[in-house]
């Protein structure tokens, strides 16, 4: 079984991730640069599930600042081969958990919305053969459900190649956000 990343639809948000949910928490850039190679790759795999991506980022340490780390991540994401993108997607959460900050499906309105979200995820996975990923880092808390439903419905209309590009971009954005949180606090 592949590890999951405390995601909401495959996407954690900086203010909504806590270490007890399975995310490794913040390591700090100085500590990240000093980690043993295997520990570095393990930490990086919590940000993007491609082993080659993680090994590439780990090999270029030390990073002088967060922007250098994020630039290396972006470059490595842009260079992902189709099989590596598939590997990264396979490590994302398969079942979309409830969106953080929303009431559970206990009320009629939220029950309908959560049902629609589950149905949209199932249709997406049937059509594209991988989980739906979207970065919600900049989405206001009260708009999460509407935004995810809107985006998944819009992306269901994409041709497979177009969706592959959109998915790759969302995975890159996810990796950036996760790396930012990983390196958020210096020792």
N, C-alpha and C positions, 0 to 999 in steps of 0.2 A: 504494500500500500504506500502510495506517495504521500509525503507530508503536505499539509495544507497551510495556508497563510492567513488565518483569521480574516478571510475576505468577506466582503459583501458582494456577491456576484463576481467573485474573483478579484475584488479590489478593496484593500483597506484604505482608510483615510487617516491622516496624521493625528488628528485629535481623538480618534475613536479606537485606536489600537492599544491594548494593554498586554503586557507580557503574559499574564495568566491565560490569555486566549490562544496561546501558541506562538505568537510573534516573538522573536528573540529579544525584543526591546532595544534600547539604544546601547550601543557598544562604545561609541565615541571614536572619532577619527584616529586619534593617537593610539588607542588600544587596537583598533582595526588594523592599522599599519604594522603593529607589533605581534599580531596573532600568528600562531603556527600555521603553515600552509594548509593543512587539512581543516583546521578550525576556520580559517578564512573562507575556504571553499564552502564549508557547511553553512556559515553565516550568509554567504552570497546566494546560496541556493534557496534561502528563505526569501530572497528578493526577486529572483528569476530562476526558474527551474531548468535552465540549460547548463549542463556541466561545462561545455566549452566556454560559454559566456562567463561562468563563475571562475574557471581556471584562468581565463584571459585577464579578468579584472584583478584577480589575486596576484598574477605574475608581474603586474606593472606597479606594485606597491614599492615604496611608500608614496602616498598622495599628499602633496603639500597643503591642499585645502579641499573643501567639499566640491567646489566647482570643477576641479580637475578630476575627481572621482566620478562626478556626474557626466562629464564629457566623455570619459573612458567608457562608462556604461552605455551612453547613447551610441557611441561608435560601435561597440560590441553588439548592441541590439540591432543596429542597421545591418550588421554583417551576419546575422543569424541565417543559417541555411534552412530550407523547409523542414528537414528532419529535426533540427534543433528547435525550431519554433514549435513543432509538434511535441517535442520532449518537454518544453517549458509549459505548454498548454496542458499536457497530461498531469503536471504537478499542481495545477491550480485546483481549487475546490470544485468537486463535481456537483454537489448539491448546494444551491444558493441558500445560505442562511437568511433569516429575517434581516432586513436593513436596520442597522443600529439607530436608535433614537425614535423609531416608529412604534406605535402601539402594536401589540401582537394581533393576530387575526381574530380577536375576540369581538370586535364590533362589526356590524354589517358592512360598512364602507371599507374598512381595512381587510376584512375577510375577502371581499370581492377583489380588492387590489392585489392581495397576496396570491389569490387563486389565479388571477390574470398573469401575475409575474411567473408563477410556477409553469403555467401553460406556455407562456412565451419562451421560457428557458428550454422547455422540452422540445418545442418546435425548432428553436435555434439549433439545439444539439442534434436533432434529427436531420436538419438541412445541411449543417456545416460540419458535423462529426467532431465537434470539440465544444468545450464550455464557452459561454459568453463571458468576455472580460471587458471591463470598462473602468477607467480611473475616475473616481468620484472625489478626489482630493479637493477640488475647488467648488463642489456642489454644496449649497446651503443645506443644512440638516432637514429642514422642512420640505425640501424639494427632491429628496433622494428617490423616493418611490416613483414619482411622476417622471423624473429624469431617466431612470433606468427603464421604465416601461416604454417611454417615448423612444429612447435610443435602440432598445432591442427590436422594437417594431420597425423602426426605420432601417436598421441594419439587416433585418430579414429580407428586405427588398433588394439587397446587394447581390450582384453576381458573385460566384465563389472567389474569383481572383480579387475583386474589389473588396470583399469582406476579409480576405486574407491580409490585405494591406492595412485595413482598418484595425484588425485584430493585432497585427504586429505593432502598430503605432500605440495602441492601448497598452500592450504588454511593455513597451518601452517606457511609457508614462508611469505604469505601475512600478517598474524597477527603479525609476528615479525617485518616486515617493518613498518606496521601501528603503532604498539606500539613504535617503535624507533622514529618515527616522532612525535607521541603524546608527548613523554617525551623528545623531542629534546632540549628544552630550559628550563633551570632552572630559576625561578624568581629572 
